[in-house]
Amino acid sequence: MTMIRTFLIVSALGLPALVAGAPDVVQAQGTPAVTQDSRTAPLNLNVATAAELERLPGVGPAMAARIVEYRQKNGPFKKVEDLMNVKGIGEKTFLNLKPMITVTPAKATER
C-alpha cells in the first residue's frame, strides 16, 4: 500500500510539471541555455569567436583557438569542408558539426 501511495504522490507532483507549462529549454546548472534560434541557426565559421565555437559539441578551448588561428593565417573559409584542414578535425567530427556550421563570404571593405 505504501508503494502505491508513493507512486500516486510522485505522479501527481511530477506529471503536471511535465504536461502543463513545461519549458522548451532544459538548462543544466552553469551552462548557457540553448534556445530554438541557436539550435537552428548555423554558426558562421568566418565570423565566430572562440567562445562561440566552443559551444559546438566536441569543440573545446584548444580546438576553438586552432579554428580561429587557421582562419587568421589562411583567410576566410571558402566552404564548410575546409574545416577539416584544421588540425584535430577529421571526417567524423566534421560530419557531426556540419549541420551546425556555415560559411558566408566575408564582405569586401569599401575604399
C-alpha positions in Angstrom: 0.0 0.0 0.0 2.9 2.4 0.8 4.4 1.8 -2.6 1.2 2.6 -4.4 0.7 5.8 -2.3 4.3 6.9 -3.1 3.7 6.3 -6.8 0.5 8.3 -6.7 2.2 11.2 -4.9 5.2 11.3 -7.3 2.8 11.0 -10.3 0.6 13.8 -9.0 3.6 16.1 -8.4 5.6 15.3 -11.5 3.1 14.9 -14.2 1.5 18.4 -14.1 5.0 19.9 -14.4 5.7 17.8 -17.5 2.4 18.4 -19.2 1.4 21.9 -18.4 3.9 24.8 -18.9 7.0 22.7 -19.2 9.7 24.9 -20.7 11.0 24.3 -24.2 14.6 24.7 -23.0 16.3 22.5 -20.5 19.3 24.1 -18.8 21.9 22.4 -16.7 23.3 24.5 -13.9 26.2 26.6 -15.1 25.6 26.1 -18.8 24.1 28.5 -21.2 20.5 27.9 -22.3 20.1 26.6 -25.8 17.1 28.3 -27.5 15.3 27.2 -30.6 17.0 30.0 -32.6 20.6 29.0 -31.6 19.8 25.3 -32.3 18.6 26.1 -35.9 20.9 29.0 -36.9 24.2 27.6 -38.2 27.4 29.2 -36.8 29.3 31.1 -39.4 32.9 29.9 -39.3 34.2 33.1 -40.8 33.0 35.4 -38.0 32.6 33.2 -35.0 34.6 34.0 -31.9 36.5 31.3 -30.0 33.8 31.4 -27.3 31.0 30.8 -29.9 33.0 27.9 -31.4 33.3 26.3 -28.0 29.5 25.9 -27.8 29.7 23.4 -30.7 29.8 19.8 -29.5 33.3 18.4 -29.2 35.0 21.8 -29.6 36.9 22.9 -26.6 39.1 25.9 -26.0 42.1 24.4 -27.8 40.1 23.4 -30.9 38.4 26.7 -31.0 41.7 28.5 -30.8 43.0 26.4 -33.7 40.0 27.2 -35.8 40.4 30.9 -35.2 44.2 30.7 -35.8 43.6 28.8 -39.1 41.2 31.5 -40.3 43.7 34.2 -39.4 46.5 32.5 -41.2 44.6 31.3 -44.3 41.8 33.8 -44.7 38.1 33.1 -44.5 36.8 29.6 -45.1 35.5 29.1 -48.6 33.4 26.1 -47.8 32.5 24.2 -44.7 34.6 21.3 -45.7 37.7 23.5 -45.2 37.2 23.0 -41.5 38.8 19.5 -41.9 42.1 21.4 -42.7 42.2 22.4 -39.0 44.4 20.0 -37.0 42.2 17.7 -35.0 39.1 17.9 -37.1 38.6 14.7 -39.1 35.8 13.5 -41.2 33.8 12.1 -38.2 34.0 15.3 -36.2 33.2 17.4 -39.3 30.1 15.3 -40.2 28.9 15.8 -36.6 29.4 19.6 -36.9 28.3 20.1 -40.5 24.6 20.7 -39.7 25.6 23.4 -37.2 28.0 25.4 -39.2 28.0 27.6 -42.3 30.4 29.7 -44.3 29.4 33.0 -45.8 31.8 35.1 -47.8 33.5 38.0 -46.0 32.1 41.3 -47.1 34.5 43.4 -49.1 35.6 46.6 -47.4 34.8 49.7 -49.3 37.6 52.1 -50.1 
